[in-house]
Amino acid sequence: MPKRKRDDLERRDATASSALAERTPFAYATAPESSEIVRIEDKYGLFIGGDFVEPKSGRWFDTINPATEEPLAEVAEAGPEDVDLAVTAARDAWDGTWSDLPGRERAKYLYRIARQLQERSREFAVLETIDGGKPIKESRDVDVPLAAAHFFYYAGWADKLDYAFPGRLPRPLGVAGQVIPWNFPLLMAAWKLAPALATGNTVVLKPAETTPLTALLLAEVIREADLPPGVVNIVTGAGETGANVVTHQAVDKVAFTGSTEVGKSIQRAVAGTGKHLTLELGGKAANIVFEDAALDQAVEGIVNGIYFNQGHVCCAGSRLLVQESVFEPLLERLKDRLATLRVGDPLDKNTDIGAINSKAQLSKIEELVESGVEEGAEIYQPACDLPDRGYWFRPTLFTGVAQSHRIAREEIFGPVLSVLTFRTPEEALEKANNTPYGLSAGVWTEKGSRILWMTSRLRAGVIWANTYNRFDPSSPFGGYKESGFGREGGLHGLEPYLEFEEDGRAG
Ligand code: NDP
């Protein structure tokens, strides 16, 4: 179709769609998911050696529901002595049973955990939403099914390592110390535990301070699956606990997901110790829309790219790069679409944007958004009512953004989109790569050749074409530059948990 005709059509479509939004305002009846399926204890101990134990530190902290600000439970804070007990339990389990167990036996435990996750999926989804603030439709349809899929997938690899790495004689490393963030608490636990266990390592896992509850429910599942005591240990606490895990001298492998700042400090702390390290850190991904893209699909991909999980996503498409010729129709459709997003009770099945995970994160988002306004970008937020209590932020987009603005450079980790424009593919590429990060990117175009041209030049570990934020356990995930190194998922995700005879390190 000639470009002028297409532009005309697009303009007509855009006018029609905004008229439609005005003509058909309809309210959704609330559809709250019951929380009765979840039983939250008053207090949670540390999961060490197959049992929940009181912390030697004697310290506890509250985990709260970010949608109501109400405390949910008291959770043990592991001190150095507790971390030491957990690492010793993991080491004993590795020496005593796990490292010698044939892969097919290890697989059985992983399959059991996966099946239990499926059987108790509603319970996990509701608990994830209560503790972290994410919409129930996301925890139900994304987090929990993907977590189960990860265990299934790596269960399949456990007895096939020699085929995965022919002639390389793979062996487990020993004890893995794993620290995870609060944006996908259960899913990140699965990403860390499944490959570690499949390859024959034992684990000490530290969940994030604000979202420990699904990891502790997973501990219950692990116990029910009869995993030998000490193979998985879960120590709750804050950053200091994480630091104690990663620096413990008997930990052989460190796997961290979180901020670039903490990732760098961990890299410094383990330098020269011989510990194996993988880091999955921040991002500032470009989601690039060319003029020949299907604009309505692109709008859905943009919304999914940045407003999914309140934008608490390391690979979020937080920088939208739009070809100048379609900027106006695209922006109009995007604004219309934003006006239909429902913000509020995360347990409501209609909710698109739930609660911001913590007060601290809300302050960080507010501060960065303020900087965007001060630096001269134009802000757009649809009108919507927010609940009186809890931590909330409206879906936000900025236009008139310069590459030098903080909102174009820094990871906001919230529902905030910065829109920039470009004229040529070369300019799009230049702008997309102009970031210290390199985790992900998106390309929207009808031309396969352009997708290939862009993807082979974008410095990003994961690139989606005509879609965004799609995950699959068989697909490797990880970054370049300040987004970290090492891959999780797929065959690649096994390698960081193994050493090989050919390395000369195995002994
Ligand atoms: P952190 O990197 O501080 O937290 C990630 C995990 O590391 C948590 O379990 C945390 O514990 C733990 N931790 C903190 N300090 C240390 C340390 N010195 N040694 C070992 N472990 C440590 O991220 P935040 O939660 O503070 O979030 C800050 C910013 O980081 C966000 O605004 C966002 O921009 C980015 N972020 C990026 C993520 C990603 O996946 N790329 C995930 C989370 C955050 P605790 O929870 O108690 O602090």
Residues whose N, C-alpha, C, O or C-beta is under 5 A from the ligand:
A	BS01	NDP	V179 I180 P181 W182 K206 P207 A208 E209 T210 G237 A238 G239 G242 A243 T257 G258 S259 V262 E280 L281 G282 C314 E411 I412 F413
